[in-house]
Amino acid sequence: LIRWRWLVVLLTLVWVFAAASGGRFLSFTNDYRIFFSEENPQLQAFDELQNTYNKSDNALMVITPKSGNVFTPEILSVVEEITEAAWQTPYSLRVDSITNFQHTYAEADDLVVENLVEDALSLGPEEVARVRAVALAEPGLLNRIISPSGHVTGVNVTVHLPEIDLQAEVPEVVTFIRGLAKEYEAKYPQVEIRLTGVAFMNNAFPEAAQSDVKTLVPIMFLVILLLVGFSVRVIGGTIATLL
């Protein structure tokens, strides 16, 4: 080691850099498929289901009135407005809420299909009561878009990602929905909007990792520095070990 010290240093550095070269394959991803192999039977069945019907990626805006009651003209109007704006979500395929639910009823010999809520602010007490009765009796809405007590509702945006670049597509959807929620919370302080869904779950993976890089990793290095310094009690050795 002493006689060939420079050669040892050189070969050690070459070996370290060769080993570290694998770092170029490290990346953040927001695709839940990374947790499964291509041969995973559950993933294959899921892919077959989506290929046969449609993908179910979504972003759900949960609207919570501070009054605890969705069924008022003012809150229904907010839901109606958010539903309309949500159609502008990138890659959106459909938007579902209690206001645009296609309610079907018979009128004489005719079958009428229309939005459950139209022009919410013009609704009287009897019409609001009718909307409540229909929404809470509809299996397609109850426990999906509206809670049984009517204290919270949701606007669900189904998105169809082209999956050309998920690193850009998923954050694009999440950023738009977050901006929409922030805009309408500021516009209507009587409601709170919480966000969830597959798009937000996928986006949480890289966001959490990047947050850790900014917080936990520096803390980790600081702890290592303190422990090594306490152990070796030499500044040069501490710095060398840390490097």
Summary of the structure (lengths in Angstrom):
residues: 243
radius of gyration: 27.3
end to end distance: 21.0
largest distance: 103.7
contacts: 639
relative contact order: 0.15
helix: 54%
strand: 16%
